[in-house]
Amino acid sequence: MKLNCDQVLKTPKGEPMLLPSQVEGGPPEVATLGGVATRACLTTLPSDANLPYLQKGAIGGLGERLDGGGTIEISAAEIETIRTRVSTIFPPLVVNRIIELTMPSANADSGGNSPPPPPPPDADGGGD
Protein backbone atom coordinates (compact mmCIF):
# COMPACT_ATOMS: atom_id res chain seq x y z
CA MET A 1 0.00 0.00 0.00
CA LYS A 2 1.12 3.55 -0.59
CA LEU A 3 1.31 5.79 2.47
CA ASN A 4 1.44 9.60 2.28
CA CYS A 5 3.73 10.57 5.16
CA ASP A 6 2.94 14.27 4.73
CA GLN A 7 -0.71 13.93 5.80
CA VAL A 8 -1.43 16.27 8.71
CA LEU A 9 -3.16 14.93 11.82
CA LYS A 10 -6.18 17.05 12.69
CA THR A 11 -7.92 17.91 15.94
CA PRO A 12 -11.66 17.25 16.31
CA LYS A 13 -12.16 20.89 15.21
CA GLY A 14 -10.23 20.21 12.00
CA GLU A 15 -7.14 22.19 13.01
CA PRO A 16 -3.63 20.74 12.62
CA MET A 17 -2.39 18.92 15.71
CA LEU A 18 0.79 20.27 17.24
CA LEU A 19 3.50 18.24 18.95
CA PRO A 20 6.23 19.49 21.25
CA SER A 21 9.42 20.29 19.39
CA GLN A 22 12.12 17.65 19.31
CA VAL A 23 14.61 20.49 19.79
CA GLU A 24 14.75 21.82 23.34
CA GLY A 25 13.03 25.20 23.46
CA GLY A 26 11.91 24.95 19.83
CA PRO A 27 8.43 25.84 18.60
CA PRO A 28 5.69 23.20 18.40
CA GLU A 29 5.67 21.12 15.24
CA VAL A 30 2.68 20.26 13.05
CA ALA A 31 1.94 16.56 13.53
CA THR A 32 2.18 14.58 10.31
CA LEU A 33 1.66 10.88 9.78
CA GLY A 34 5.34 10.47 8.95
CA GLY A 35 6.52 12.59 11.87
CA VAL A 36 4.44 10.74 14.46
CA ALA A 37 5.29 7.34 13.01
CA THR A 38 8.98 8.24 12.86
CA ARG A 39 9.00 9.27 16.53
CA ALA A 40 7.25 6.03 17.42
CA CYS A 41 9.74 3.90 15.50
CA LEU A 42 12.85 5.73 16.69
CA THR A 43 11.82 5.94 20.37
CA THR A 44 13.23 3.15 22.50
CA LEU A 45 10.46 1.30 24.30
CA PRO A 46 11.00 -0.95 27.34
CA SER A 47 9.90 -3.96 25.27
CA ASP A 48 12.65 -3.24 22.71
CA ALA A 49 15.25 -4.71 25.09
CA ASN A 50 13.94 -8.20 24.27
CA LEU A 51 13.79 -7.79 20.48
CA PRO A 52 16.28 -9.59 18.24
CA TYR A 53 18.74 -7.18 16.65
CA LEU A 54 17.36 -7.74 13.15
CA GLN A 55 13.86 -6.76 14.29
CA LYS A 56 15.21 -3.66 16.05
CA GLY A 57 17.09 -2.75 12.91
CA ALA A 58 13.96 -3.20 10.78
CA ILE A 59 11.99 -0.86 13.07
CA GLY A 60 14.77 1.72 12.89
CA GLY A 61 14.89 1.39 9.11
CA LEU A 62 11.14 1.89 8.93
CA GLY A 63 11.50 5.06 11.01
CA GLU A 64 14.13 6.37 8.60
CA ARG A 65 11.90 5.67 5.57
CA LEU A 66 8.97 7.46 7.20
CA ASP A 67 11.11 10.45 8.14
CA GLY A 68 11.74 11.40 4.53
CA GLY A 69 8.16 12.52 3.93
CA GLY A 70 6.36 12.04 0.65
CA THR A 71 4.62 8.84 -0.38
CA ILE A 72 6.21 5.48 0.36
CA GLU A 73 5.27 1.87 -0.33
CA ILE A 74 4.57 0.05 2.93
CA SER A 75 3.46 -3.45 3.92
CA ALA A 76 0.58 -4.48 6.17
CA ALA A 77 3.10 -5.71 8.75
CA GLU A 78 4.82 -2.31 8.77
CA ILE A 79 1.45 -0.58 9.24
CA GLU A 80 0.82 -2.84 12.24
CA THR A 81 4.26 -1.98 13.65
CA ILE A 82 3.51 1.74 13.32
CA ARG A 83 0.10 1.41 14.96
CA THR A 84 1.46 -0.68 17.84
CA ARG A 85 4.34 1.66 18.57
CA VAL A 86 2.24 4.83 18.24
CA SER A 87 -0.32 3.38 20.66
CA THR A 88 2.45 2.81 23.20
CA ILE A 89 3.72 6.39 23.38
CA PHE A 90 0.96 8.72 22.14
CA PRO A 91 -2.47 9.64 23.57
CA PRO A 92 -5.68 8.10 22.19
CA LEU A 93 -6.58 10.94 19.81
CA VAL A 94 -3.23 10.67 18.02
CA VAL A 95 -3.59 6.88 17.88
CA ASN A 96 -7.06 7.24 16.38
CA ARG A 97 -5.80 9.62 13.69
CA ILE A 98 -2.93 7.28 12.83
CA ILE A 99 -5.36 4.37 12.50
CA GLU A 100 -7.58 6.47 10.23
CA LEU A 101 -4.68 7.64 8.07
CA THR A 102 -3.21 4.16 7.68
CA MET A 103 -6.44 2.65 6.38
CA PRO A 104 -6.18 1.81 2.67
CA SER A 105 -9.20 4.03 1.90
CA ALA A 106 -7.49 7.06 3.49
CA ASN A 107 -4.54 6.69 1.15
CA ALA A 108 -6.45 6.02 -2.05
CA ASP A 109 -6.39 9.73 -2.81
CA SER A 110 -3.84 10.70 -0.12
CA GLY A 111 -6.45 13.01 1.35
CA GLY A 112 -6.86 11.56 4.81
CA ASN A 113 -8.90 13.31 7.49
CA SER A 114 -11.64 13.98 4.97
CA PRO A 115 -14.94 15.07 6.46
CA PRO A 116 -17.57 12.34 6.57
CA PRO A 117 -20.20 12.33 3.86
CA PRO A 118 -23.40 14.23 4.67
CA PRO A 119 -26.17 12.18 6.26
CA PRO A 120 -28.89 10.89 3.95
CA PRO A 121 -32.01 13.04 3.69
CA ASP A 122 -34.97 12.16 5.88
CA ALA A 123 -37.11 9.29 4.62
CA ASP A 124 -39.94 11.71 3.89
CA GLY A 125 -37.59 13.87 1.83
CA GLY A 126 -38.06 16.89 4.09
CA GLY A 127 -35.57 18.63 6.29
CA ASP A 128 -35.96 19.30 9.98
JOSULCOR-V469294 format. One record per run of one state. SS is the DSSP state (A for helix, B for strand, O for the rest). FROM is the first residue (numbers start at 1). TO is the last residue. If there is no record, write none. Layout:
ss=SS from=FROM to=TO
ss=SS from=FROM to=TO
This chain:
ss=O from=1 to=1
ss=B from=2 to=4
ss=O from=5 to=7
ss=B from=8 to=8
ss=O from=9 to=9
ss=B from=10 to=10
ss=O from=11 to=15
ss=B from=16 to=16
ss=O from=17 to=17
ss=B from=18 to=19
ss=O from=20 to=28
ss=B from=29 to=30
ss=O from=31 to=31
ss=B from=32 to=32
ss=A from=33 to=42
ss=O from=43 to=45
ss=A from=46 to=50
ss=O from=51 to=52
ss=A from=53 to=67
ss=O from=68 to=70
ss=B from=71 to=73
ss=O from=74 to=75
ss=A from=76 to=89
ss=O from=90 to=91
ss=A from=92 to=101
ss=O from=102 to=103
ss=A from=104 to=107
ss=O from=108 to=128
